Amino acid sequence: MAMNHATLTAEILAALNGAGFNTANPYSRLDDFVAIVVEKTIAHIQTTAEIQTTAGAPDGEHTGIIT
């Protein structure tokens, strides 16, 4: 499943609202802060993630580390 910047930002803002933060206040700039954190987190994961595979085709051609 691909990571979605807009969806993750909305989910975090909703969680903050649920915890009592006022993200609708334009002076708080929480929406800007969350958007930056989400953008940089997704970029970091996409550029540095490694996946260890242990199964695949019967001849094992799909085993190893995918970066």
PDBQT receptor file of N, H, CA, C and O in Angstrom, charges set to zero:
ATOM      1  N   MET A   1       0.841  -1.179   0.000  1.00  0.00    +0.000 N 
ATOM      2  CA  MET A   1       0.000   0.000   0.000  1.00  0.00    +0.000 C 
ATOM      3  C   MET A   1       0.888   1.244   0.000  1.00  0.00    +0.000 C 
ATOM      4  O   MET A   1       1.793   1.359   0.827  1.00  0.00    +0.000 OA
ATOM      5  N   ALA A   2       0.643   2.147  -0.895  1.00  0.00    +0.000 N 
ATOM      6  H   ALA A   2      -0.092   2.053  -1.566  1.00  0.00    +0.000 HD
ATOM      7  CA  ALA A   2       1.413   3.373  -0.978  1.00  0.00    +0.000 C 
ATOM      8  C   ALA A   2       1.031   4.330   0.143  1.00  0.00    +0.000 C 
ATOM      9  O   ALA A   2      -0.123   4.383   0.571  1.00  0.00    +0.000 OA
ATOM     10  N   MET A   3       2.017   5.082   0.609  1.00  0.00    +0.000 N 
ATOM     11  H   MET A   3       2.954   5.040   0.262  1.00  0.00    +0.000 HD
ATOM     12  CA  MET A   3       1.743   6.086   1.636  1.00  0.00    +0.000 C 
ATOM     13  C   MET A   3       1.145   7.311   0.968  1.00  0.00    +0.000 C 
ATOM     14  O   MET A   3       1.574   7.715  -0.112  1.00  0.00    +0.000 OA
ATOM     15  N   ASN A   4       0.149   7.898   1.620  1.00  0.00    +0.000 N 
ATOM     16  H   ASN A   4      -0.200   7.570   2.497  1.00  0.00    +0.000 HD
ATOM     17  CA  ASN A   4      -0.533   9.044   1.061  1.00  0.00    +0.000 C 
ATOM     18  C   ASN A   4      -0.363  10.233   1.998  1.00  0.00    +0.000 C 
ATOM     19  O   ASN A   4      -0.813  10.205   3.144  1.00  0.00    +0.000 OA
ATOM     20  N   HIS A   5       0.288  11.271   1.502  1.00  0.00    +0.000 N 
ATOM     21  H   HIS A   5       0.653  11.294   0.571  1.00  0.00    +0.000 HD
ATOM     22  CA  HIS A   5       0.584  12.462   2.295  1.00  0.00    +0.000 C 
ATOM     23  C   HIS A   5      -0.695  13.102   2.838  1.00  0.00    +0.000 C 
ATOM     24  O   HIS A   5      -0.793  13.387   4.032  1.00  0.00    +0.000 OA
ATOM     25  N   ALA A   6      -1.659  13.324   1.970  1.00  0.00    +0.000 N 
ATOM     26  H   ALA A   6      -1.579  13.093   1.000  1.00  0.00    +0.000 HD
ATOM     27  CA  ALA A   6      -2.890  14.016   2.384  1.00  0.00    +0.000 C 
ATOM     28  C   ALA A   6      -3.676  13.205   3.404  1.00  0.00    +0.000 C 
ATOM     29  O   ALA A   6      -4.195  13.756   4.375  1.00  0.00    +0.000 OA
ATOM     30  N   THR A   7      -3.765  11.898   3.184  1.00  0.00    +0.000 N 
ATOM     31  H   THR A   7      -3.344  11.451   2.395  1.00  0.00    +0.000 HD
ATOM     32  CA  THR A   7      -4.520  11.039   4.100  1.00  0.00    +0.000 C 
ATOM     33  C   THR A   7      -3.862  10.996   5.469  1.00  0.00    +0.000 C 
ATOM     34  O   THR A   7      -4.542  11.128   6.487  1.00  0.00    +0.000 OA
ATOM     35  N   LEU A   8      -2.555  10.814   5.506  1.00  0.00    +0.000 N 
ATOM     36  H   LEU A   8      -2.002  10.707   4.679  1.00  0.00    +0.000 HD
ATOM     37  CA  LEU A   8      -1.858  10.747   6.787  1.00  0.00    +0.000 C 
ATOM     38  C   LEU A   8      -1.939  12.081   7.523  1.00  0.00    +0.000 C 
ATOM     39  O   LEU A   8      -2.131  12.104   8.739  1.00  0.00    +0.000 OA
ATOM     40  N   THR A   9      -1.795  13.186   6.804  1.00  0.00    +0.000 N 
ATOM     41  H   THR A   9      -1.639  13.167   5.816  1.00  0.00    +0.000 HD
ATOM     42  CA  THR A   9      -1.912  14.508   7.426  1.00  0.00    +0.000 C 
ATOM     43  C   THR A   9      -3.293  14.684   8.044  1.00  0.00    +0.000 C 
ATOM     44  O   THR A   9      -3.409  15.146   9.180  1.00  0.00    +0.000 OA
ATOM     45  N   ALA A  10      -4.338  14.323   7.311  1.00  0.00    +0.000 N 
ATOM     46  H   ALA A  10      -4.244  13.948   6.389  1.00  0.00    +0.000 HD
ATOM     47  CA  ALA A  10      -5.702  14.452   7.818  1.00  0.00    +0.000 C 
ATOM     48  C   ALA A  10      -5.932  13.574   9.042  1.00  0.00    +0.000 C 
ATOM     49  O   ALA A  10      -6.597  13.992   9.990  1.00  0.00    +0.000 OA
ATOM     50  N   GLU A  11      -5.386  12.359   9.027  1.00  0.00    +0.000 N 
ATOM     51  H   GLU A  11      -4.846  12.019   8.257  1.00  0.00    +0.000 HD
ATOM     52  CA  GLU A  11      -5.554  11.455  10.172  1.00  0.00    +0.000 C 
ATOM     53  C   GLU A  11      -4.857  11.997  11.417  1.00  0.00    +0.000 C 
ATOM     54  O   GLU A  11      -5.393  11.903  12.522  1.00  0.00    +0.000 OA
ATOM     55  N   ILE A  12      -3.678  12.556  11.243  1.00  0.00    +0.000 N 
ATOM     56  H   ILE A  12      -3.243  12.632  10.345  1.00  0.00    +0.000 HD
ATOM     57  CA  ILE A  12      -2.958  13.120  12.388  1.00  0.00    +0.000 C 
ATOM     58  C   ILE A  12      -3.680  14.354  12.915  1.00  0.00    +0.000 C 
ATOM     59  O   ILE A  12      -3.817  14.519  14.127  1.00  0.00    +0.000 OA
ATOM     60  N   LEU A  13      -4.137  15.215  12.027  1.00  0.00    +0.000 N 
ATOM     61  H   LEU A  13      -4.025  15.082  11.043  1.00  0.00    +0.000 HD
ATOM     62  CA  LEU A  13      -4.879  16.394  12.474  1.00  0.00    +0.000 C 
ATOM     63  C   LEU A  13      -6.165  16.002  13.203  1.00  0.00    +0.000 C 
ATOM     64  O   LEU A  13      -6.535  16.633  14.193  1.00  0.00    +0.000 OA
ATOM     65  N   ALA A  14      -6.839  14.972  12.718  1.00  0.00    +0.000 N 
ATOM     66  H   ALA A  14      -6.539  14.459  11.914  1.00  0.00    +0.000 HD
ATOM     67  CA  ALA A  14      -8.048  14.492  13.390  1.00  0.00    +0.000 C 
ATOM     68  C   ALA A  14      -7.716  13.949  14.781  1.00  0.00    +0.000 C 
ATOM     69  O   ALA A  14      -8.463  14.172  15.734  1.00  0.00    +0.000 OA
ATOM     70  N   ALA A  15      -6.601  13.240  14.892  1.00  0.00    +0.000 N 
ATOM     71  H   ALA A  15      -5.994  13.059  14.118  1.00  0.00    +0.000 HD
ATOM     72  CA  ALA A  15      -6.179  12.717  16.193  1.00  0.00    +0.000 C 
ATOM     73  C   ALA A  15      -5.830  13.857  17.146  1.00  0.00    +0.000 C 
ATOM     74  O   ALA A  15      -6.157  13.800  18.332  1.00  0.00    +0.000 OA
ATOM     75  N   LEU A  16      -5.171  14.886  16.632  1.00  0.00    +0.000 N 
ATOM     76  H   LEU A  16      -4.906  14.933  15.669  1.00  0.00    +0.000 HD
ATOM     77  CA  LEU A  16      -4.856  16.041  17.474  1.00  0.00    +0.000 C 
ATOM     78  C   LEU A  16      -6.123  16.748  17.938  1.00  0.00    +0.000 C 
ATOM     79  O   LEU A  16      -6.227  17.154  19.096  1.00  0.00    +0.000 OA
ATOM     80  N   ASN A  17      -7.088  16.893  17.028  1.00  0.00    +0.000 N 
ATOM     81  H   ASN A  17      -7.003  16.563  16.088  1.00  0.00    +0.000 HD
ATOM     82  CA  ASN A  17      -8.376  17.487  17.415  1.00  0.00    +0.000 C 
ATOM     83  C   ASN A  17      -9.049  16.654  18.496  1.00  0.00    +0.000 C 
ATOM     84  O   ASN A  17      -9.603  17.192  19.454  1.00  0.00    +0.000 OA
ATOM     85  N   GLY A  18      -8.997  15.342  18.334  1.00  0.00    +0.000 N 
ATOM     86  H   GLY A  18      -8.547  14.904  17.556  1.00  0.00    +0.000 HD
ATOM     87  CA  GLY A  18      -9.597  14.450  19.315  1.00  0.00    +0.000 C 
ATOM     88  C   GLY A  18      -8.922  14.531  20.671  1.00  0.00    +0.000 C 
ATOM     89  O   GLY A  18      -9.537  14.244  21.698  1.00  0.00    +0.000 OA
ATOM     90  N   ALA A  19      -7.644  14.926  20.671  1.00  0.00    +0.000 N 
ATOM     91  H   ALA A  19      -7.144  15.159  19.836  1.00  0.00    +0.000 HD
ATOM     92  CA  ALA A  19      -6.898  15.060  21.923  1.00  0.00    +0.000 C 
ATOM     93  C   ALA A  19      -7.031  16.458  22.529  1.00  0.00    +0.000 C 
ATOM     94  O   ALA A  19      -6.415  16.763  23.550  1.00  0.00    +0.000 OA
ATOM     95  N   GLY A  20      -7.842  17.302  21.887  1.00  0.00    +0.000 N 
ATOM     96  H   GLY A  20      -8.342  17.054  21.058  1.00  0.00    +0.000 HD
ATOM     97  CA  GLY A  20      -8.103  18.619  22.445  1.00  0.00    +0.000 C 
ATOM     98  C   GLY A  20      -7.330  19.768  21.829  1.00  0.00    +0.000 C 
ATOM     99  O   GLY A  20      -7.488  20.911  22.257  1.00  0.00    +0.000 OA
ATOM    100  N   PHE A  21      -6.495  19.492  20.832  1.00  0.00    +0.000 N 
ATOM    101  H   PHE A  21      -6.367  18.563  20.485  1.00  0.00    +0.000 HD
ATOM    102  CA  PHE A  21      -5.783  20.575  20.158  1.00  0.00    +0.000 C 
ATOM    103  C   PHE A  21      -6.733  21.288  19.209  1.00  0.00    +0.000 C 
ATOM    104  O   PHE A  21      -7.616  20.659  18.626  1.00  0.00    +0.000 OA
ATOM    105  N   ASN A  22      -6.561  22.592  19.047  1.00  0.00    +0.000 N 
ATOM    106  H   ASN A  22      -5.844  23.103  19.520  1.00  0.00    +0.000 HD
ATOM    107  CA  ASN A  22      -7.386  23.363  18.141  1.00  0.00    +0.000 C 
ATOM    108  C   ASN A  22      -6.611  23.584  16.848  1.00  0.00    +0.000 C 
ATOM    109  O   ASN A  22      -5.923  24.594  16.696  1.00  0.00    +0.000 OA
ATOM    110  N   THR A  23      -6.722  22.651  15.929  1.00  0.00    +0.000 N 
ATOM    111  H   THR A  23      -7.281  21.831  16.052  1.00  0.00    +0.000 HD
ATOM    112  CA  THR A  23      -5.972  22.758  14.672  1.00  0.00    +0.000 C 
ATOM    113  C   THR A  23      -6.627  23.723  13.695  1.00  0.00    +0.000 C 
ATOM    114  O   THR A  23      -6.029  24.067  12.675  1.00  0.00    +0.000 OA
ATOM    115  N   ALA A  24      -7.848  24.168  13.989  1.00  0.00    +0.000 N 
ATOM    116  H   ALA A  24      -8.334  23.889  14.817  1.00  0.00    +0.000 HD
ATOM    117  CA  ALA A  24      -8.534  25.117  13.112  1.00  0.00    +0.000 C 
ATOM    118  C   ALA A  24      -8.057  26.548  13.352  1.00  0.00    +0.000 C 
ATOM    119  O   ALA A  24      -8.324  27.428  12.534  1.00  0.00    +0.000 OA
ATOM    120  N   ASN A  25      -7.360  26.793  14.452  1.00  0.00    +0.000 N 
ATOM    121  H   ASN A  25      -7.143  26.078  15.117  1.00  0.00    +0.000 HD
ATOM    122  CA  ASN A  25      -6.856  28.115  14.761  1.00  0.00    +0.000 C 
ATOM    123  C   ASN A  25      -5.716  28.447  13.799  1.00  0.00    +0.000 C 
ATOM    124  O   ASN A  25      -4.674  27.794  13.837  1.00  0.00    +0.000 OA
ATOM    125  N   PRO A  26      -5.896  29.453  12.935  1.00  0.00    +0.000 N 
ATOM    126  CA  PRO A  26      -4.863  29.749  11.936  1.00  0.00    +0.000 C 
ATOM    127  C   PRO A  26      -3.554  30.226  12.556  1.00  0.00    +0.000 C 
ATOM    128  O   PRO A  26      -2.505  30.151  11.915  1.00  0.00    +0.000 OA
ATOM    129  N   TYR A  27      -3.599  30.705  13.766  1.00  0.00    +0.000 N 
ATOM    130  H   TYR A  27      -4.450  30.766  14.287  1.00  0.00    +0.000 HD
ATOM    131  CA  TYR A  27      -2.384  31.189  14.421  1.00  0.00    +0.000 C 
ATOM    132  C   TYR A  27      -1.538  30.064  15.005  1.00  0.00    +0.000 C 
ATOM    133  O   TYR A  27      -0.353  30.250  15.282  1.00  0.00    +0.000 OA
ATOM    134  N   SER A  28      -2.147  28.899  15.190  1.00  0.00    +0.000 N 
ATOM    135  H   SER A  28      -3.109  28.747  14.965  1.00  0.00    +0.000 HD
ATOM    136  CA  SER A  28      -1.385  27.780  15.751  1.00  0.00    +0.000 C 
ATOM    137  C   SER A  28      -0.471  27.150  14.707  1.00  0.00    +0.000 C 
ATOM    138  O   SER A  28       0.593  26.632  15.045  1.00  0.00    +0.000 OA
ATOM    139  N   ARG A  29      -0.869  27.189  13.471  1.00  0.00    +0.000 N 
ATOM    140  H   ARG A  29      -1.734  27.609  13.196  1.00  0.00    +0.000 HD
ATOM    141  CA  ARG A  29      -0.121  26.620  12.342  1.00  0.00    +0.000 C 
ATOM    142  C   ARG A  29       0.175  25.136  12.536  1.00  0.00    +0.000 C 
ATOM    143  O   ARG A  29       1.133  24.618  11.962  1.00  0.00    +0.000 OA
ATOM    144  N   LEU A  30      -0.634  24.449  13.337  1.00  0.00    +0.000 N 
ATOM    145  H   LEU A  30      -1.413  24.869  13.803  1.00  0.00    +0.000 HD
ATOM    146  CA  LEU A  30      -0.454  23.015  13.530  1.00  0.00    +0.000 C 
ATOM    147  C   LEU A  30      -0.588  22.257  12.221  1.00  0.00    +0.000 C 
ATOM    148  O   LEU A  30       0.124  21.278  11.994  1.00  0.00    +0.000 OA
ATOM    149  N   ASP A  31      -1.500  22.703  11.353  1.00  0.00    +0.000 N 
ATOM    150  H   ASP A  31      -2.078  23.498  11.537  1.00  0.00    +0.000 HD
ATOM    151  CA  ASP A  31      -1.678  22.020  10.072  1.00  0.00    +0.000 C 
ATOM    152  C   ASP A  31      -0.403  22.093   9.229  1.00  0.00    +0.000 C 
ATOM    153  O   ASP A  31      -0.035  21.117   8.577  1.00  0.00    +0.000 OA
ATOM    154  N   ASP A  32       0.269  23.245   9.239  1.00  0.00    +0.000 N 
ATOM    155  H   ASP A  32      -0.030  24.038   9.769  1.00  0.00    +0.000 HD
ATOM    156  CA  ASP A  32       1.536  23.375   8.509  1.00  0.00    +0.000 C 
ATOM    157  C   ASP A  32       2.611  22.475   9.117  1.00  0.00    +0.000 C 
ATOM    158  O   ASP A  32       3.353  21.805   8.400  1.00  0.00    +0.000 OA
ATOM    159  N   PHE A  33       2.684  22.471  10.446  1.00  0.00    +0.000 N 
ATOM    160  H   PHE A  33       2.081  23.016  11.029  1.00  0.00    +0.000 HD
ATOM    161  CA  PHE A  33       3.670  21.655  11.147  1.00  0.00    +0.000 C 
ATOM    162  C   PHE A  33       3.468  20.178  10.831  1.00  0.00    +0.000 C 
ATOM    163  O   PHE A  33       4.425  19.476  10.505  1.00  0.00    +0.000 OA
ATOM    164  N   VAL A  34       2.225  19.705  10.926  1.00  0.00    +0.000 N 
ATOM    165  H   VAL A  34       1.448  20.276  11.190  1.00  0.00    +0.000 HD
ATOM    166  CA  VAL A  34       1.924  18.295  10.664  1.00  0.00    +0.000 C 
ATOM    167  C   VAL A  34       2.246  17.948   9.215  1.00  0.00    +0.000 C 
ATOM    168  O   VAL A  34       2.819  16.891   8.949  1.00  0.00    +0.000 OA
ATOM    169  N   ALA A  35       1.891  18.813   8.283  1.00  0.00    +0.000 N 
ATOM    170  H   ALA A  35       1.426  19.671   8.500  1.00  0.00    +0.000 HD
ATOM    171  CA  ALA A  35       2.160  18.550   6.866  1.00  0.00    +0.000 C 
ATOM    172  C   ALA A  35       3.662  18.398   6.606  1.00  0.00    +0.000 C 
ATOM    173  O   ALA A  35       4.069  17.531   5.832  1.00  0.00    +0.000 OA
ATOM    174  N   ILE A  36       4.482  19.226   7.242  1.00  0.00    +0.000 N 
ATOM    175  H   ILE A  36       4.151  19.930   7.871  1.00  0.00    +0.000 HD
ATOM    176  CA  ILE A  36       5.933  19.132   7.058  1.00  0.00    +0.000 C 
ATOM    177  C   ILE A  36       6.467  17.837   7.649  1.00  0.00    +0.000 C 
ATOM    178  O   ILE A  36       7.275  17.153   7.021  1.00  0.00    +0.000 OA
ATOM    179  N   VAL A  37       6.020  17.494   8.859  1.00  0.00    +0.000 N 
ATOM    180  H   VAL A  37       5.364  18.050   9.369  1.00  0.00    +0.000 HD
ATOM    181  CA  VAL A  37       6.483  16.265   9.502  1.00  0.00    +0.000 C 
ATOM    182  C   VAL A  37       6.092  15.044   8.667  1.00  0.00    +0.000 C 
ATOM    183  O   VAL A  37       6.903  14.136   8.484  1.00  0.00    +0.000 OA
ATOM    184  N   VAL A  38       4.868  15.016   8.164  1.00  0.00    +0.000 N 
ATOM    185  H   VAL A  38       4.210  15.753   8.313  1.00  0.00    +0.000 HD
ATOM    186  CA  VAL A  38       4.412  13.899   7.336  1.00  0.00    +0.000 C 
ATOM    187  C   VAL A  38       5.232  13.821   6.051  1.00  0.00    +0.000 C 
ATOM    188  O   VAL A  38       5.676  12.739   5.666  1.00  0.00    +0.000 OA
ATOM    189  N   GLU A  39       5.435  14.943   5.394  1.00  0.00    +0.000 N 
ATOM    190  H   GLU A  39       5.074  15.821   5.707  1.00  0.00    +0.000 HD
ATOM    191  CA  GLU A  39       6.196  14.963   4.140  1.00  0.00    +0.000 C 
ATOM    192  C   GLU A  39       7.608  14.421   4.343  1.00  0.00    +0.000 C 
ATOM    193  O   GLU A  39       8.069  13.584   3.567  1.00  0.00    +0.000 OA
ATOM    194  N   LYS A  40       8.291  14.889   5.376  1.00  0.00    +0.000 N 
ATOM    195  H   LYS A  40       7.916  15.568   6.007  1.00  0.00    +0.000 HD
ATOM    196  CA  LYS A  40       9.657  14.460   5.622  1.00  0.00    +0.000 C 
ATOM    197  C   LYS A  40       9.728  13.012   6.104  1.00  0.00    +0.000 C 
ATOM    198  O   LYS A  40      10.681  12.303   5.781  1.00  0.00    +0.000 OA
ATOM    199  N   THR A  41       8.743  12.569   6.863  1.00  0.00    +0.000 N 
ATOM    200  H   THR A  41       7.969  13.145   7.125  1.00  0.00    +0.000 HD
ATOM    201  CA  THR A  41       8.709  11.181   7.327  1.00  0.00    +0.000 C 
ATOM    202  C   THR A  41       8.527  10.234   6.147  1.00  0.00    +0.000 C 
ATOM    203  O   THR A  41       9.243   9.238   6.039  1.00  0.00    +0.000 OA
ATOM    204  N   ILE A  42       7.595  10.527   5.276  1.00  0.00    +0.000 N 
ATOM    205  H   ILE A  42       7.013  11.336   5.363  1.00  0.00    +0.000 HD
ATOM    206  CA  ILE A  42       7.359   9.683   4.101  1.00  0.00    +0.000 C 
ATOM    207  C   ILE A  42       8.594   9.676   3.200  1.00  0.00    +0.000 C 
ATOM    208  O   ILE A  42       8.992   8.619   2.710  1.00  0.00    +0.000 OA
ATOM    209  N   ALA A  43       9.197  10.829   2.979  1.00  0.00    +0.000 N 
ATOM    210  H   ALA A  43       8.873  11.687   3.377  1.00  0.00    +0.000 HD
ATOM    211  CA  ALA A  43      10.393  10.896   2.133  1.00  0.00    +0.000 C 
ATOM    212  C   ALA A  43      11.526  10.064   2.734  1.00  0.00    +0.000 C 
ATOM    213  O   ALA A  43      12.233   9.362   2.012  1.00  0.00    +0.000 OA
ATOM    214  N   HIS A  44      11.695  10.142   4.042  1.00  0.00    +0.000 N 
ATOM    215  H   HIS A  44      11.121  10.713   4.629  1.00  0.00    +0.000 HD
ATOM    216  CA  HIS A  44      12.752   9.373   4.706  1.00  0.00    +0.000 C 
ATOM    217  C   HIS A  44      12.510   7.872   4.566  1.00  0.00    +0.000 C 
ATOM    218  O   HIS A  44      13.432   7.115   4.260  1.00  0.00    +0.000 OA
ATOM    219  N   ILE A  45      11.282   7.450   4.790  1.00  0.00    +0.000 N 
ATOM    220  H   ILE A  45      10.534   8.065   5.039  1.00  0.00    +0.000 HD
ATOM    221  CA  ILE A  45      10.955   6.026   4.671  1.00  0.00    +0.000 C 
ATOM    222  C   ILE A  45      11.181   5.547   3.240  1.00  0.00    +0.000 C 
ATOM    223  O   ILE A  45      11.743   4.474   3.023  1.00  0.00    +0.000 OA
ATOM    224  N   GLN A  46      10.748   6.332   2.275  1.00  0.00    +0.000 N 
ATOM    225  H   GLN A  46      10.291   7.204   2.451  1.00  0.00    +0.000 HD
ATOM    226  CA  GLN A  46      10.878   5.921   0.876  1.00  0.00    +0.000 C 
ATOM    227  C   GLN A  46      12.321   5.868   0.414  1.00  0.00    +0.000 C 
ATOM    228  O   GLN A  46      12.645   5.077  -0.473  1.00  0.00    +0.000 OA
ATOM    229  N   THR A  47      13.195   6.674   0.979  1.00  0.00    +0.000 N 
ATOM    230  H   THR A  47      12.933   7.316   1.700  1.00  0.00    +0.000 HD
ATOM    231  CA  THR A  47      14.579   6.685   0.521  1.00  0.00    +0.000 C 
ATOM    232  C   THR A  47      15.492   5.760   1.309  1.00  0.00    +0.000 C 
ATOM    233  O   THR A  47      16.571   5.419   0.826  1.00  0.00    +0.000 OA
ATOM    234  N   THR A  48      15.096   5.344   2.505  1.00  0.00    +0.000 N 
ATOM    235  H   THR A  48      14.219   5.621   2.898  1.00  0.00    +0.000 HD
ATOM    236  CA  THR A  48      15.995   4.537   3.330  1.00  0.00    +0.000 C 
ATOM    237  C   THR A  48      15.460   3.172   3.718  1.00  0.00    +0.000 C 
ATOM    238  O   THR A  48      16.171   2.393   4.352  1.00  0.00    +0.000 OA
ATOM    239  N   ALA A  49      14.242   2.869   3.356  1.00  0.00    +0.000 N 
ATOM    240  H   ALA A  49      13.665   3.502   2.841  1.00  0.00    +0.000 HD
ATOM    241  CA  ALA A  49      13.643   1.605   3.788  1.00  0.00    +0.000 C 
ATOM    242  C   ALA A  49      14.296   0.412   3.099  1.00  0.00    +0.000 C 
ATOM    243  O   ALA A  49      14.677   0.478   1.930  1.00  0.00    +0.000 OA
ATOM    244  N   GLU A  50      14.414  -0.669   3.844  1.00  0.00    +0.000 N 
ATOM    245  H   GLU A  50      14.105  -0.723   4.793  1.00  0.00    +0.000 HD
ATOM    246  CA  GLU A  50      14.858  -1.945   3.311  1.00  0.00    +0.000 C 
ATOM    247  C   GLU A  50      13.841  -2.989   3.720  1.00  0.00    +0.000 C 
ATOM    248  O   GLU A  50      13.317  -2.968   4.834  1.00  0.00    +0.000 OA
ATOM    249  N   ILE A  51      13.572  -3.898   2.809  1.00  0.00    +0.000 N 
ATOM    250  H   ILE A  51      13.998  -3.915   1.904  1.00  0.00    +0.000 HD
ATOM    251  CA  ILE A  51      12.620  -4.977   3.077  1.00  0.00    +0.000 C 
ATOM    252  C   ILE A  51      13.352  -6.291   2.943  1.00  0.00    +0.000 C 
ATOM    253  O   ILE A  51      13.947  -6.576   1.903  1.00  0.00    +0.000 OA
ATOM    254  N   GLN A  52      13.312  -7.089   3.986  1.00  0.00    +0.000 N 
ATOM    255  H   GLN A  52      12.829  -6.858   4.830  1.00  0.00    +0.000 HD
ATOM    256  CA  GLN A  52      13.941  -8.415   3.959  1.00  0.00    +0.000 C 
ATOM    257  C   GLN A  52      12.901  -9.414   3.463  1.00  0.00    +0.000 C 
ATOM    258  O   GLN A  52      11.863  -9.600   4.099  1.00  0.00    +0.000 OA
ATOM    259  N   THR A  53      13.172 -10.049   2.344  1.00  0.00    +0.000 N 
ATOM    260  H   THR A  53      14.015  -9.898   1.827  1.00  0.00    +0.000 HD
ATOM    261  CA  THR A  53      12.265 -11.055   1.808  1.00  0.00    +0.000 C 
ATOM    262  C   THR A  53      12.828 -12.433   2.091  1.00  0.00    +0.000 C 
ATOM    263  O   THR A  53      14.035 -12.662   2.008  1.00  0.00    +0.000 OA
ATOM    264  N   THR A  54      11.934 -13.342   2.424  1.00  0.00    +0.000 N 
ATOM    265  H   THR A  54      10.953 -13.156   2.490  1.00  0.00    +0.000 HD
ATOM    266  CA  THR A  54      12.390 -14.702   2.737  1.00  0.00    +0.000 C 
ATOM    267  C   THR A  54      11.666 -15.753   1.916  1.00  0.00    +0.000 C 
ATOM    268  O   THR A  54      11.924 -16.946   2.073  1.00  0.00    +0.000 OA
ATOM    269  N   ALA A  55      10.769 -15.328   1.046  1.00  0.00    +0.000 N 
ATOM    270  H   ALA A  55      10.560 -14.359   0.919  1.00  0.00    +0.000 HD
ATOM    271  CA  ALA A  55      10.032 -16.295   0.245  1.00  0.00    +0.000 C 
ATOM    272  C   ALA A  55       9.773 -15.701  -1.129  1.00  0.00    +0.000 C 
ATOM    273  O   ALA A  55       9.883 -14.491  -1.328  1.00  0.00    +0.000 OA
ATOM    274  N   GLY A  56       9.441 -16.539  -2.042  1.00  0.00    +0.000 N 
ATOM    275  H   GLY A  56       9.352 -17.522  -1.880  1.00  0.00    +0.000 HD
ATOM    276  CA  GLY A  56       9.154 -16.068  -3.392  1.00  0.00    +0.000 C 
ATOM    277  C   GLY A  56       8.956 -17.242  -4.315  1.00  0.00    +0.000 C 
ATOM    278  O   GLY A  56       8.279 -18.213  -3.978  1.00  0.00    +0.000 OA
ATOM    279  N   ALA A  57       9.546 -17.144  -5.463  1.00  0.00    +0.000 N 
ATOM    280  H   ALA A  57      10.096 -16.355  -5.737  1.00  0.00    +0.000 HD
ATOM    281  CA  ALA A  57       9.442 -18.215  -6.450  1.00  0.00    +0.000 C 
ATOM    282  C   ALA A  57      10.112 -19.474  -5.906  1.00  0.00    +0.000 C 
ATOM    283  O   ALA A  57      10.984 -19.383  -5.042  1.00  0.00    +0.000 OA
ATOM    284  N   PRO A  58       9.719 -20.638  -6.397  1.00  0.00    +0.000 N 
ATOM    285  CA  PRO A  58      10.289 -21.889  -5.908  1.00  0.00    +0.000 C 
ATOM    286  C   PRO A  58      11.812 -21.950  -6.001  1.00  0.00    +0.000 C 
ATOM    287  O   PRO A  58      12.450 -22.624  -5.193  1.00  0.00    +0.000 OA
ATOM    288  N   ASP A  59      12.401 -21.258  -6.973  1.00  0.00    +0.000 N 
ATOM    289  H   ASP A  59      11.883 -20.710  -7.630  1.00  0.00    +0.000 HD
ATOM    290  CA  ASP A  59      13.857 -21.308  -7.109  1.00  0.00    +0.000 C 
ATOM    291  C   ASP A  59      14.563 -20.273  -6.237  1.00  0.00    +0.000 C 
ATOM    292  O   ASP A  59      15.787 -20.149  -6.298  1.00  0.00    +0.000 OA
ATOM    293  N   GLY A  60      13.810 -19.528  -5.426  1.00  0.00    +0.000 N 
ATOM    294  H   GLY A  60      12.816 -19.628  -5.377  1.00  0.00    +0.000 HD
ATOM    295  CA  GLY A  60      14.389 -18.570  -4.494  1.00  0.00    +0.000 C 
ATOM    296  C   GLY A  60      14.849 -17.270  -5.113  1.00  0.00    +0.000 C 
ATOM    297  O   GLY A  60      15.610 -16.532  -4.488  1.00  0.00    +0.000 OA
ATOM    298  N   GLU A  61      14.413 -16.970  -6.314  1.00  0.00    +0.000 N 
ATOM    299  H   GLU A  61      13.794 -17.570  -6.822  1.00  0.00    +0.000 HD
ATOM    300  CA  GLU A  61      14.876 -15.748  -6.972  1.00  0.00    +0.000 C 
ATOM    301  C   GLU A  61      14.358 -14.477  -6.317  1.00  0.00    +0.000 C 
ATOM    302  O   GLU A  61      14.823 -13.385  -6.643  1.00  0.00    +0.000 OA
ATOM    303  N   HIS A  62      13.404 -14.598  -5.401  1.00  0.00    +0.000 N 
ATOM    304  H   HIS A  62      13.026 -15.485  -5.136  1.00  0.00    +0.000 HD
ATOM    305  CA  HIS A  62      12.833 -13.425  -4.750  1.00  0.00    +0.000 C 
ATOM    306  C   HIS A  62      13.246 -13.311  -3.295  1.00  0.00    +0.000 C 
ATOM    307  O   HIS A  62      12.480 -12.790  -2.485  1.00  0.00    +0.000 OA
ATOM    308  N   THR A  63      14.405 -13.769  -2.945  1.00  0.00    +0.000 N 
ATOM    309  H   THR A  63      15.028 -14.193  -3.603  1.00  0.00    +0.000 HD
ATOM    310  CA  THR A  63      14.875 -13.642  -1.572  1.00  0.00    +0.000 C 
ATOM    311  C   THR A  63      15.965 -12.593  -1.521  1.00  0.00    +0.000 C 
ATOM    312  O   THR A  63      16.637 -12.346  -2.522  1.00  0.00    +0.000 OA
ATOM    313  N   GLY A  64      16.149 -11.974  -0.363  1.00  0.00    +0.000 N 
ATOM    314  H   GLY A  64      15.603 -12.175   0.451  1.00  0.00    +0.000 HD
ATOM    315  CA  GLY A  64      17.200 -10.982  -0.187  1.00  0.00    +0.000 C 
ATOM    316  C   GLY A  64      16.668  -9.710   0.391  1.00  0.00    +0.000 C 
ATOM    317  O   GLY A  64      15.584  -9.681   0.974  1.00  0.00    +0.000 OA
ATOM    318  N   ILE A  65      17.437  -8.645   0.231  1.00  0.00    +0.000 N 
ATOM    319  H   ILE A  65      18.318  -8.668  -0.242  1.00  0.00    +0.000 HD
ATOM    320  CA  ILE A  65      17.064  -7.342   0.749  1.00  0.00    +0.000 C 
ATOM    321  C   ILE A  65      16.736  -6.428  -0.419  1.00  0.00    +0.000 C 
ATOM    322  O   ILE A  65      17.515  -6.307  -1.365  1.00  0.00    +0.000 OA
ATOM    323  N   ILE A  66      15.588  -5.792  -0.345  1.00  0.00    +0.000 N 
ATOM    324  H   ILE A  66      14.956  -5.891   0.423  1.00  0.00    +0.000 HD
ATOM    325  CA  ILE A  66      15.146  -4.838  -1.366  1.00  0.00    +0.000 C 
ATOM    326  C   ILE A  66      15.271  -3.455  -0.766  1.00  0.00    +0.000 C 
ATOM    327  O   ILE A  66      14.733  -3.194   0.311  1.00  0.00    +0.000 OA
ATOM    328  N   THR A  67      15.964  -2.576  -1.440  1.00  0.00    +0.000 N 
ATOM    329  H   THR A  67      16.400  -2.788  -2.314  1.00  0.00    +0.000 HD
ATOM    330  CA  THR A  67      16.113  -1.204  -0.940  1.00  0.00    +0.000 C 
ATOM    331  C   THR A  67      15.399  -0.247  -1.837  1.00  0.00    +0.000 C 
ATOM    332  O   THR A  67      15.408   0.958  -1.585  1.00  0.00    +0.000 OA
TER     333      THR A  67
